[in-house]
């Protein structure tokens, strides 16, 4: 039987590194937290290859005394704690004393630091080998560089993803930190290109706008509430500004980003009834409470916390959001006036870019005596022409009327059918886009004035990675410098739908797609996004001509009973069921 032996310091640090340093984003998080604990007014982060080749953090904080540099890279050495009781009232972001020692075990670590009233010094740790402290120049503050992460651990290096993926994770770590500390100026550079330059922000809304664009931040609803010593401040989205994923939901406690399923469940409950099922709100919430009411010593990654009274936070979030919603106009504000659809159903947009009821162009249903003015990209498509003139496409319902500007009631041989106008139109548009793309006749509309969109670095990277796929679907997106991209074209069938809405929908879908998704699957996701955004919406009042056209349109698609998301488009109440309910049988 093997004897028990005490592990060497190197092995202990390597094990700790497995918990603390998962990927370059972990290094970014730890170094930014250390910098913030030094009380700086500015922090600069530079990355190369997503942080795999280099992570460099520069702050103008208090610095480290030369005699403390050896301890700074030693395990379990920290300036944040003195006694065990200090763990119950942690007011700093770092406190374990593990990060630098763990990083130095699996990379080349260089620290240069100078306190305000002292001289500068540096130390290097090369894959576990600690060097001597040497004098150096430099300004007040600290510079930490991490080179070639996991270069001495091939097994860990092999598990790293592509540089673009690691960049996405690292930039998200930067964004979370910058969000939590608007009183500190930040900059982010990647491969020599400036991605973010964030000055000190007077308000949280300004910092959110600096990261995600003012189009988002200006439309957020402010939430303020308190329960005794617990205070909540938040900015949340209106229902119409929802998303397909929860990636824009950020929680902070005392300047620390964290995850908590209970609080996010309270958010979902607050939005119940005002948000479409499966959609996610945009949420920025920060809590302020005494240090002894939250335990951050749960996991080395420090993204999980425990609250002494979690039910109080749950109730506070739920009541605060519901109270705010009751006092706000939470209705979706439709841009077009009554009687105007939000997108051309089956025709080209006019030169003005606007769309009125009279603009509904000669459509798939032209052979069925539906009178529209204009042209359509699919008119020359014999396959669609044939399908629209087929007998099944010419079947007229005896009666079709719109109800609540949302549903269409149809009398048919089967009984009564209730159609979801958005879901059915989305299915029809999706089939048109897919057929046009397959036949090489997808008509693209160049934009006279390219539309500018502000995105996060991770979103720009994702769009760049799939730019060819987007172009094939008619969406041409190009970098425009900094956090901005421009859209130079979109499919004609997208009509007057803002390019920003389409791009954000596409991003939601691409970010939730499997990394192994085929090109065909990714193109399908883009077509889903285009159809969803371009389709008429619940709340659009339609003319009788438009109602009839949509009802006939269901006979031109392969699966008119479900939208591309899988939701039903038509519910049927059979004549037999009506007879039974009225006791005629």
Secondary structure, DSSP 4 states (H G I P E B T S, - for coil): -PPP-PPPHHHHHHHHHHHH-SSHHHHHHHHHHHHHHTT-SEEEEEEEGGGTSEEEEEE-S----GGGHHHHTSTT--SS-SSGGGGGG--SS--SS-HHHHHHHHSEEEEEEE-TTS--EEEEEETTEE---EE----SEEEEEEESTTTT-HHHHHT---HHHHHHHHHHHHHHHHHH-TTSEEEEEETTEEEEEE---SSHHHHHHHHH-HHHHTTPEEEEEEETTEEEEEEE--GGG-BSSSTTEEEEETTEEEB-HHHHHHHHHHHBTTB-TT-B--EEEEEE--GGGEE-TT-TT--B-EETTHHHHHHHHHHHHHHHHHHS--S---SSPTT--SS-SSSPPPTTS---GGG--S-TTGGGT----S--TTTT-HHHHHHHHSGGGGPPPSEEEEETTTEEEEEETTEEEEEEHHHHHHHHHHHHHHHHHHHT---EEEEEEEEEEE--HHHHHHHHHTHHHHHHTT-EEEE-STTEEEEEEEEGGGTT--HHHHHHHHHHHHHHS-TT--HHHHHHHHHHHHHHHHS--TT----HHHHHHHHHHGGGSS-TTB-TTS-BSEEEEEHHHHHHHTT--
